[in-house]
Amino acid sequence: MSEWLSRAAALVGVFGLFAAAAAWRLTRIVRQALAVLLDFLTAAALLRLAGRPSWDSIVLTAAAIALRRVL
């Protein structure tokens, strides 16, 4: 199950890059594109945290959420 969640997290991260690029291309506002990217990265971090909780994944998830809240 952990391998499946790891691959799903990577896939969500890649989709986030494409979604952020599309958001930037449509709006030309970097802040909104970055917000879209951080939403996807937060989802990927939560998936990774669900698979195999470690201090690295906890810190990564907290950093993604903190950055999203700031922006």
N, C-alpha and C positions, 0 to 999 in steps of 0.2 A: 504494500500500500504506500509505503514511503517513496518508492521509486516513481509511482504514478503521480503523487502529489508534487514531487520535485519537477517532473516533466511538465505538469500543468502550470506550475509557477513560472517556469521558463517560457512557456507558451503565452501566458498572460503578460509577461514582461515584453515579449516581442510584439504582441498586439498593442500594448501600450505605446511602443515607439511609433507604430504605424498610425495609431489614433491621434497621437500628439502631432505628428507630421501633418495629418489631414486637418486637424484643428487649426494649426498654424497657417496652413495654406488657405483655408477658408476665411479665417478672421484676421490674419496678419498681426495678431496680438500674442506676443510671446508668453505673457503671464497666463493667459487662458490655456495655451498649449502645454505649458509646464504643469498647470493644475491637472489637466487630463492625464499627463504622464505620471504624475505623482499618485493619482487615484489608482491607476493600473499597477504601479509599483507597490502601493500599499496592499492591494489585493494579492499580488504575487508574494509579498512578504508574509501575509497572513496564511496563505496556502503552505508556504515553506515552514512556517511556525507550527502548523497543524501536523505536518508530516513527522518532523523530528525536532522537538524543542531543544534548543541549546542557547547559551548566552549570546552567541553571535547572531542567531536569528531573532532573538528578543531585541537586541540593540538595533539591528537593521529595521525591524518593524517599528520600533519607537522613533527612529530617525526619520523614516518615511512619513509617519503620522505627524511628527513635529514640523517637518518642512511643509507639509500640506497645510497645517494650521497657520503657519506663518504667512504663506502665500495666499 
